[in-house]
Amino acid sequence: MKNLLKISLLAATMFTASVTYANDGIYTLNVKTDEAKTIRFSIDEASDVNLSIRELNNQVLFEENIHSSGAASKSYDLSALPNGEYLLNVESGAKLASYTIVIANNKAVVSAPKITQLLKPVFVQEKSILTLSLDNADNGPVEVQILNEYNEELYNETFTDKAKLVKKFNTAKTFGKELTFVVKSKNQEVSKTIAIR
């Protein structure tokens, strides 16, 4: 009897490991076995998550912002999607997990995630001082460019080997109503337009 219990426990553990594709401490993604074209997304703790299903050309088929104050789970039925490859992106904080979903023969197969650290600059404006903070730059060059509303470049500087970047700008002597900040690092680019008057 003990051997049967051990074998059953081992089989259940192996089965669970085979259908779970991601668990980074915040969320879990797996394929339900009772419905082969249904995936289940579980959030393990309080968090804000953006989930999107896209075609390979990045066209959004479905997008949802999920706010969870605790553990939660949600299932997504993919039976309306034709056979092919799709991307499932899960963004939480400064992390993006990208999964490839292959739908064929009435089954959905989810790949292991590709985790990317996202560039998340923070802008704080106090009177005429605008502060740019970047805590999560990938120890590589970070380019900061400022454009006025006519797309004229007012500032451009590249910072190398900065894991944390804090830069203050005095906008008091700048003519115009708004500035556009463009922050680039590796393959990512973030732009934000800020009204200064």
C-alpha positions, 0 to 999 in steps of 0.5 A: 500500500505504501508503494502504491501511495509513493508511486501515485504521489510521484506520478502526480508530481511528474504530471504537474511538472509536465503541464506547468510552464512558468512559475516565477513566484508571481504567476503560473501558466499551464495547459488544462488537461481536460480541455486541450485548447484551454490555458489557465493563468494563476496569480500567486500574490497581489499584483497588477498584470497585463496579459495579451495574446498576439499573432506573430506579427504582433497584432493584438487579438486579446488584451486584459489588465488584471488587478489581483489583491491576492491569489486568483486564477482565470482560464482562457479558451483558445478554441476560436483560434485557428491552427498556428503560432501565437504569442502570449505576453504577460507583463508585471512590473519591469518583467515581460514573460513571452510564451509561444502557443502552438495550436494544432490537432485541437491542442494548445502547446505552450513553450517555456517563457522568454523573460525580458527585463523592461525599460521602465523610466520614472519621470517626476516633475516638481515646478520647473525641475524634471527628474528622470530615474531609471533603476533597471537598465541592463548594464549597457549604454542608455541613450536619453534624448529630449525633443521639443514639440517641433521634433527638434533635438534639445538634448542627447546623451548616452550613459554607459555602465549605469545600473541606476540613472538619475538625471535632473533637467531644468525646464524653466528656460525652455520655450514651448509647452511640452517635451518628449523624452526618448530613452533607449537601451538595447532593443527597447525604446520608451518615449513619454511626452510631458507638458511643462507649461 
